[in-house]
Amino acid sequence: MPSAMEGPEGAEEAEILHYEETEDDSVSPTDLSELLKEGTKESHDRAENTQFVKDFLKGRIKKELFKLATVALYFTYSALEEEMDRNKDSPVFAPLYFPLELHRREALGKDLKYFYGEDWEEKIQCSEATQHYVDRIHHVGQHEPELLVAHAYTRYMGDLSGGQVLKKVAQRALKLPSTEEGIQFYTFDNISNAQQFKQLYRARMNALDLDKNTKERIVEEANRAFRFNMQVFDELDKIGRSLPEAAQDGGFPVHDGKGDLRKCPYYADKLGKAGPSCPYHAAMALAKQPLVQLILAACMAVAAGAAAWYLM
């Protein structure tokens, strides 16, 4: 996937959602890890080409949208880990139960506390697309636990691979603290070597006692999980298009000069009765002053002269 960022980091981001599978001579084409790798390639490509992901990789992510994405993850992982706990002793899932290493719910809670404050649980709600995803996870965990591996694979292997790139992009684009507040979700304190852990996880997947039909159903479920994720991405993208563009470094959003300022809830709330006027209107009023117009004209003349000299 093309990225606006150059150099080695940009190259890494070009394959953001792929799980960095390494060659292993001991792996058979009929092993579950290989079937999932090959069977979800098309879904990988579609997911990494959603507008939300492409914008995210280029650092074009609004803080409010990142917060909503974190909320979606919280509800998703709460459901997934509830069902993993339910099936921790089931032979079709028990070998893949790594709560200390993988579980993300607690980390996401810390991120939401950072973004929303102490009462964050009262301020968030599950979106429609996320609820569909959550409902499916609960159905699988309670009625078809052999398919739970598909959802665990899709989420956790991605978090340990491309998710680490997203962590760096978010931290840089949103100017988050170097102490990692707001991105605890991406930090796996109990995994010292992500590549080795992924190899262990794939080996455990391949050791599950599953017949051919069940493996095919797991691959189908993994593709379904990707579709749920893409629906959440599309939902976030639609919300993002409706959010106002914020000024850099936490300043006011730029008002476009359209409509009555008194009807703008953002400015009414931020500036109050005694506050200054809209930055756009204030600038336009200042520009109409004769002295300011004279200064602007002089600056334009100097700039034009410099440009002409440069092009000679």
N, C-alpha and C positions, 0 to 999 in steps of 0.2 A: 504494500500500500504506500502511495507517495506521502512524503512528510515534508513539512515546511522547514524542518530542522536539518542541518547539514552535519557532516562528520560521522564518526563512529556511533554516536548516540542516535542520530537520525536513522542510520542503517539498522540499528537495533529496533527502533520503533516501526520500521517498515514491515516487520513481521510480528506485530504486537500480540496477536491472539493465538499464535501457534505455540505449541507446548514444548518446543525444543527437544523433540524426541531424538535420542542418539541411536546410532546403529548398534545393534546387539545381535550377534550371530546365534545366540541361544533362543531368540524369539521366533516363533512360528507364525506364518500368515493366518493361522486359525486361532491364535491367542487373542484374548479379548482386547488387550491394549492395542494390538495391530488392527483389529477389526474396527475399533473406535477411531483410531488415527485415520485410517483410510475412509471409513464410512461417514466421517463428519467434516471432511476437507471442504466440501462445497458450502456447508453451513459456516465454517470458519471464514471463508472468503466473503460470504454475504454479510456476516456480522461485522467484520472489520471494515466493510465499505458502507455501513450505515452513516448517515450524516453526523449523528451525535459522536460516534467514535472518531471519525475523521477530524471533526472540529476539536475534539478533546486532544488528539495527538498534536495538533498544531498550536495548542495552548489557548485556543479560543473557547474557554469554558468560564461561564459566569459563576460567581460564588453561590448565588442562590440556586442555580441549577445543580451544582456539585452537591449542595446540601440535600436537595431532593433525591439525587442519585444515591446518596448515602442512606437516606430513609428507605428507599426501595431495597437496598442491600440488607438493611437491618431486618425488614420483614421477611425477606427471602431466606436469609441464613437462620433466622429464628425458627422458621418452619422446617428447614432442612435439618437443623441440628436437633430439633425436637423429635423428628422421625428417625434420625440416626440413633439417638438415645433409646428410642422405643425398640429398635432392631439391633441393639449392640450385641445381643447374644444369638442372633439368627445366623445360621451357617452361610446364608447367602449374602451377608454383609459384615459379620463380626470381624473378619481379617482386615477390613478397611476402616475400622473404628479407631481413630486417632484424636481423641478430644483435646488432649493437651497440646498437640502439635498443630492441629488444623482449625479448631472451632473459632469462629469469628464474631459471634454475637456480643461477647463482652467488649471486644475491641471496638465494634461499631457503636456500642453504647457510649464509650468514652468519646468517640468522634462526635456523636450527636450532642453530648453534654457540652463539648467545646463550642459547637456551632449554635446551639439553641439555649444553653444555660441549664441550671439545675433541674428545672421543670420540663425538660425536653420531651418526656413521655406524654405530657399533656398537649404538646404542640405539634406532634406529627400524626399523620394518618396514612393508611395504606392506599395507594392509587389503584385505579381500576385494572390496569395492565399487570401490576404487581400482584394484585389479589388473584387473578387468573393463574399466575405462576405458583403462588402459595397454595391455592386449592389443589392444583395438580400434584404438588409435592406431598401434601397430606394424603391424597388419594393413594399415591404410590406407596407411601410408608405404611399405610393401614391395610391395603388390599393387595398390593403387588410388590412386596419388599425386595424381590429379586431385581427390580428396576431402579432401586434407589442408587445403586452404583453409578448409573448414568448421570444423575444430577450431581452427585459428589464429584465425579470425574470432571464434568463440565465446569463446575465452579472452582474447586480447589486447585486443580492442575493449572487452570488459567491464572489464578491468583499468584501462584508461585512462579509463573513465567511472565507473560505480558503485563500482569498486574504490577510487577515491580517497575516497569517502565512508566506506567500510568502514575505511579506514586511520585516519581521524579517530575513528571510533567505538571501534575497538580500542585506540588510544592512550589515549583518555580512560577507557574502561571498565576496562582492565587496568593503568592507571597506568604505562604504558611510558615510557621516557626521551624527552625532547624531541629528543634526538639521533637518534631513529628506530631504535634497536636493537630487533630483533624485528619490525619492519615494513618492512624493506628491500625486500621483495617488491613493495610498492606504489610504490616510488620509482624513477622512470625518469630517471636522470641525463642521458641522451643525447637526451631529447626536451624541447625548450624550450617548445613549444606543443602541448599534447595535441590540441586541436581541429583545428589545421592538419595534424597528422600523421594523424589519423583520416581527414581529407578526402583526403590523399595515398593512404592505404592503400585507401580505397574506390575511388579513381580507378584504382589499379593492378589491383584486383579486376575492375573493369568492362572493363579493357583485355585481360584474358585471352581467348585465342581458344577459346571453348567453345561447343558447340552447345546447343540447348534441352534435350535429354535430360540432358546432363552437368550443366547448371545445376540442373535439378530434382533430380538425385541429390545435388548439393552441399547444397541446402536440406534434403533428407531427412536427410543426414548431420549437418547442424547441429542438427536436432531430436533426432537420436540423441545427439549430444554433450550437449545439455541434459539428456536423460534420465539419462545417466551422472552428470552433476553432481548431479542431484536424488537419485540413489541414494546418492551419497557424503554429501549433506546428511542424508538419512534415517538413514544409518548413524551419523553423528556425533550426531544427535539421540538415537538409542537409547543410545549410549554416555554422552551427557550426562545422561540421566535416571538412570543408574546411579552417577554420580559424587556424592560427598558435597558438601553445600553448605559452602563454605569461609567462615570468618569474614572480615569486612572487614579491609583493611589487612594481610593476611598473617597474621592471628591463627589460633588453633586453630579447626577446625570445631566447631560446637556439637553436643555429644553429646546425644542425645534421651532418655537415661536408660534405654533399653531394653537388656536383655542384660547380660552380665558384662563389665565394663571390661577385665579381664585378657585377654579374648579379642579385644579391639579392636586390630588390628595397627598402626593409625595412632598411637594413644596409646602403645602399648607401645614403638614405635620412637622416637617423639618425646620421651617423658617419661623413659624408662629406669626402672631399678629404684629410684633415689633421688628421682625426680621427684614433683611434686604429683599429686593425684588428678584424676579427670575433672572439668572445670569444672562440669558439670551436677550431679554428685554432691556436689562441694564446696559449691556454692551451696545445695543442698537441706539439707545438714548444718548449714550456718551459719544457715539460716532457722529451724531447729528450736530454736535457742538462745533462752531467754526474753527476754533483753535485746534481741536483734535483733527478736523478734516485737513487743515493746513499741514500738521505734523505728518499725517498719513500720506499726503501727497508727496512731501519731501522724501519720506522713506521709500516710497514707490519709485521715485526718480533715481535715488541712489542705487536701489536694487536693480533697476533696469540698466543703469550705466555699468554696474558690475557684471551683469550677465552679458552685455555687449562686449565688454573687454575680454571676458573669458572665452567667448566664441570667436574672437578675431584670430 
